[in-house]
Amino acid sequence: MNEAAQMIHRDTEKLVGNSDRIARLAETAAHDTQEVAAASEEQTATTEEMSAAAENLAQMAERLSEQIKRFTI
């Protein structure tokens, strides 16, 4: 009986230790996921800024082209 109780106690300690490790891994994974999400948001914002800048540049090029057409050689 005593030996069975000790074995159950050891198994319980192992279970608690494994549960703690799983909890730490889950916490790390959640933190890493938040970092990836933040990086993705930042990349999206940068891409939107680049797109707006490219659109502005295209409009400026179009206006410049119209101005150049006024000149004749």
PyRosetta script that sets phi, psi and omega in degrees:
from pyrosetta import init, pose_from_sequence

init()
pose = pose_from_sequence("MNEAAQMIHRDTEKLVGNSDRIARLAETAAHDTQEVAAASEEQTATTEEMSAAAENLAQMAERLSEQIKRFTI")
pose.set_psi(1, -45.5)
pose.set_omega(1, -179.3)
pose.set_phi(2, -63.6)
pose.set_psi(2, -41.7)
pose.set_omega(2, 179.8)
pose.set_phi(3, -64.7)
pose.set_psi(3, -40.2)
pose.set_omega(3, 178.4)
pose.set_phi(4, -65.1)
pose.set_psi(4, -39.3)
pose.set_omega(4, 179.0)
pose.set_phi(5, -65.5)
pose.set_psi(5, -40.3)
pose.set_omega(5, 178.2)
pose.set_phi(6, -65.5)
pose.set_psi(6, -39.5)
pose.set_omega(6, 179.0)
pose.set_phi(7, -64.8)
pose.set_psi(7, -41.6)
pose.set_omega(7, 177.2)
pose.set_phi(8, -63.6)
pose.set_psi(8, -39.7)
pose.set_omega(8, 178.8)
pose.set_phi(9, -63.6)
pose.set_psi(9, -45.0)
pose.set_omega(9, 178.4)
pose.set_phi(10, -62.3)
pose.set_psi(10, -43.9)
pose.set_omega(10, 179.2)
pose.set_phi(11, -63.0)
pose.set_psi(11, -39.0)
pose.set_omega(11, 178.2)
pose.set_phi(12, -64.5)
pose.set_psi(12, -41.8)
pose.set_omega(12, 177.7)
pose.set_phi(13, -62.7)
pose.set_psi(13, -41.0)
pose.set_omega(13, 177.4)
pose.set_phi(14, -62.8)
pose.set_psi(14, -42.7)
pose.set_omega(14, 180.0)
pose.set_phi(15, -62.1)
pose.set_psi(15, -43.1)
pose.set_omega(15, 178.8)
pose.set_phi(16, -64.2)
pose.set_psi(16, -44.0)
pose.set_omega(16, 178.2)
pose.set_phi(17, -60.9)
pose.set_psi(17, -44.2)
pose.set_omega(17, 178.5)
pose.set_phi(18, -65.2)
pose.set_psi(18, -38.5)
pose.set_omega(18, 178.3)
pose.set_phi(19, -63.4)
pose.set_psi(19, -40.2)
pose.set_omega(19, 177.6)
pose.set_phi(20, -63.1)
pose.set_psi(20, -43.2)
pose.set_omega(20, 179.0)
pose.set_phi(21, -63.3)
pose.set_psi(21, -41.9)
pose.set_omega(21, 178.8)
pose.set_phi(22, -63.1)
pose.set_psi(22, -41.8)
pose.set_omega(22, 179.5)
pose.set_phi(23, -62.8)
pose.set_psi(23, -41.6)
pose.set_omega(23, 178.8)
pose.set_phi(24, -65.7)
pose.set_psi(24, -41.0)
pose.set_omega(24, 178.1)
pose.set_phi(25, -63.4)
pose.set_psi(25, -41.7)
pose.set_omega(25, 178.8)
pose.set_phi(26, -64.0)
pose.set_psi(26, -40.0)
pose.set_omega(26, 178.7)
pose.set_phi(27, -65.0)
pose.set_psi(27, -42.6)
pose.set_omega(27, 177.7)
pose.set_phi(28, -63.5)
pose.set_psi(28, -43.1)
pose.set_omega(28, 179.3)
pose.set_phi(29, -63.0)
pose.set_psi(29, -40.6)
pose.set_omega(29, 178.7)
pose.set_phi(30, -64.3)
pose.set_psi(30, -42.4)
pose.set_omega(30, 178.6)
pose.set_phi(31, -63.0)
pose.set_psi(31, -45.6)
pose.set_omega(31, 179.5)
pose.set_phi(32, -63.0)
pose.set_psi(32, -37.6)
pose.set_omega(32, 178.2)
pose.set_phi(33, -63.9)
pose.set_psi(33, -39.9)
pose.set_omega(33, 177.6)
pose.set_phi(34, -64.4)
pose.set_psi(34, -39.0)
pose.set_omega(34, 178.7)
pose.set_phi(35, -65.3)
pose.set_psi(35, -41.5)
pose.set_omega(35, 178.2)
pose.set_phi(36, -64.1)
pose.set_psi(36, -42.4)
pose.set_omega(36, 179.0)
pose.set_phi(37, -62.3)
pose.set_psi(37, -41.9)
pose.set_omega(37, 178.9)
pose.set_phi(38, -64.9)
pose.set_psi(38, -41.7)
pose.set_omega(38, 178.4)
pose.set_phi(39, -64.3)
pose.set_psi(39, -38.8)
pose.set_omega(39, 178.4)
pose.set_phi(40, -64.7)
pose.set_psi(40, -41.8)
pose.set_omega(40, 178.1)
pose.set_phi(41, -62.8)
pose.set_psi(41, -41.8)
pose.set_omega(41, 179.6)
pose.set_phi(42, -64.7)
pose.set_psi(42, -42.3)
pose.set_omega(42, 179.0)
pose.set_phi(43, -64.7)
pose.set_psi(43, -39.8)
pose.set_omega(43, 178.3)
pose.set_phi(44, -62.6)
pose.set_psi(44, -43.8)
pose.set_omega(44, 179.2)
pose.set_phi(45, -62.8)
pose.set_psi(45, -42.3)
pose.set_omega(45, 178.9)
pose.set_phi(46, -64.0)
pose.set_psi(46, -41.9)
pose.set_omega(46, 179.0)
pose.set_phi(47, -63.1)
pose.set_psi(47, -40.9)
pose.set_omega(47, 178.2)
pose.set_phi(48, -64.1)
pose.set_psi(48, -40.7)
pose.set_omega(48, 177.8)
pose.set_phi(49, -63.7)
pose.set_psi(49, -42.3)
pose.set_omega(49, 178.9)
pose.set_phi(50, -64.7)
pose.set_psi(50, -38.8)
pose.set_omega(50, 179.1)
pose.set_phi(51, -64.0)
pose.set_psi(51, -43.4)
pose.set_omega(51, 178.8)
pose.set_phi(52, -64.7)
pose.set_psi(52, -41.0)
pose.set_omega(52, 178.9)
pose.set_phi(53, -65.1)
pose.set_psi(53, -39.9)
pose.set_omega(53, 178.7)
pose.set_phi(54, -65.0)
pose.set_psi(54, -40.5)
pose.set_omega(54, 178.0)
pose.set_phi(55, -63.7)
pose.set_psi(55, -43.3)
pose.set_omega(55, 178.2)
pose.set_phi(56, -61.7)
pose.set_psi(56, -43.2)
pose.set_omega(56, 179.2)
pose.set_phi(57, -63.5)
pose.set_psi(57, -40.2)
pose.set_omega(57, 178.4)
pose.set_phi(58, -63.2)
pose.set_psi(58, -40.5)
pose.set_omega(58, 178.4)
pose.set_phi(59, -66.1)
pose.set_psi(59, -40.7)
pose.set_omega(59, 178.0)
pose.set_phi(60, -64.5)
pose.set_psi(60, -39.6)
pose.set_omega(60, 178.8)
pose.set_phi(61, -64.5)
pose.set_psi(61, -38.9)
pose.set_omega(61, 178.3)
pose.set_phi(62, -64.2)
pose.set_psi(62, -44.2)
pose.set_omega(62, 178.1)
pose.set_phi(63, -64.6)
pose.set_psi(63, -39.6)
pose.set_omega(63, 178.2)
pose.set_phi(64, -63.9)
pose.set_psi(64, -41.9)
pose.set_omega(64, 178.7)
pose.set_phi(65, -62.0)
pose.set_psi(65, -41.4)
pose.set_omega(65, 177.9)
pose.set_phi(66, -63.6)
pose.set_psi(66, -38.6)
pose.set_omega(66, 178.1)
pose.set_phi(67, -66.9)
pose.set_psi(67, -39.2)
pose.set_omega(67, -179.0)
pose.set_phi(68, -66.1)
pose.set_psi(68, -35.0)
pose.set_omega(68, 180.0)
pose.set_phi(69, -62.1)
pose.set_psi(69, -21.7)
pose.set_omega(69, 179.6)
pose.set_phi(70, -69.2)
pose.set_psi(70, -28.1)
pose.set_omega(70, -178.5)
pose.set_phi(71, -84.1)
pose.set_psi(71, 138.7)
pose.set_omega(71, 175.3)
pose.set_phi(72, -123.6)
pose.set_psi(72, 149.4)
pose.set_omega(72, -178.7)
pose.set_phi(73, -103.3)
pose.dump_pdb("model.pdb")
